[in-house]
Amino acid sequence: MRPSVSDQHHVLHPWGRLHPAGDSEVMLEGDGVYVTDGQGQRLLDGIGGLWCVNVGYRRREIAEAMAAQAMTLPFYTAFMESGNEPSTRLALALAAAAPGDLNRVFFTTGGSTANDSAIRFLHLLANNTGRPSKKHLISRADAYHGSTFLTASCSGKFSDRADLDVLDGQVHHLSSVNPYRRPEGMTIDEFRDARVAELEACIVALGAENVAGFIAEPILASGGVVVPPEGYHRATFEVCRKYDVRYISDEVVTGFGRLGHVFASEAVFGITPDVITCAKGLTSGYVPLGAMILSDALCAAADVDGKAVFSHGFTYAAHPVACAAAMANLRIIETESLCEHVRRLSPSFLGRLQALADLPLVGDVRGMGLLAGVEFVRCRRTREPLPASAAVGKQVAAECRRRGLMVRPLGSVIGISPPLIITEAQVDEMVGILREAIRVTADALTRSGIQLD
Ligand code: PLP
């Protein structure tokens, strides 16, 4: 069962050390909601790969669709108005599922390239409409939008920026929208209104004629599973409309059933943005693919003379094998009623997690659909954080792993986004392990001299 090759000297991992101390962890196989590691330990995959394996592992339908397409037409360029049948079918399916007039699909290789493409489209819009200064972007603290230069510049996880450069002066970050971290004495409604007012003040200060867009995840995933206050999405959307600022809804994590709908922007949050970007659950991670879905109105606005060209694209965009995988994936979501399953299971999933709040360490449990975060603190009454040196998220994740559960450490938060096919019994298994892992971590922190209240 053990991997027979060593990766230590030859593989540079995303967010990995340049010279790791040893070989990395290798997963050997997956089945349903479980993965098996190199020691043969079976683990419940509570993070769904990386927030993406929505329909679960070992889905024959997807593998067969990919194999059939590879034997039919493995590749042909989508450049300069060429196409292939799976990508056309997929574009039609995405346009049908997207809200309002979001009907124009541009395929990419993942989430970063989808967001990068959306921003570059806003550049095209500004240039083609004679407003070349309308290029500034507004994002938020805790956001993650990708790892290209442009999208890393939009991301608001500032600790990730230590050693790499970002775009200078064109992206502006608003404060965190985490209600749990709102100022002392402020109600959640006041907090929401303050954050909305901050967006408006930022646009006014920059001059609306200089602001191209606002980019926002409906729920900020890797920034700590931050669920903005109720009404925030609608209110920020209206501010954007007021000032002709385009709204990019980054649904890379929230799409394809995670919140109980194919897309969450309109169905859950009541907004029809100018652009939805997506990836991850689009193929359930079986093969890389992303997309940005533009509104017809935005596309028309950028095409002032009917001759505009979007001079931007990726060799593997609209890849036929990836699009065939996505179609098979969407069929599973539909035929197995996975969105309905998520909506049905979500209250008990979140309820069982919320019951962990009786444990020391657990400050906040939040989420929606089958997406959740648990934030750990030193003092639950004052919400005082633990010292970063305690690496509490990593400790809890390690204790979970020992007991057969994968979760994702995100600083002092752990993220949970299991495959959508998870059952009630598997949720019980997951929460049971989590409870024990938190208890053991709390004991270890206490033994190390940290006093928990
Ligand atoms: N946007 C969000 C919300 C994400 O969570 C991610 C990845 O985690 C991305 C964009 C980037 O996607 P990718 O890693 O596929 O480029």
Residues whose N, C-alpha, C, O or C-beta is under 5 A from the ligand:
A	BS01	PLP	G110 G111 S112 T113 Y144 H145 G146 E217 A221 D250 V252 V253 A279
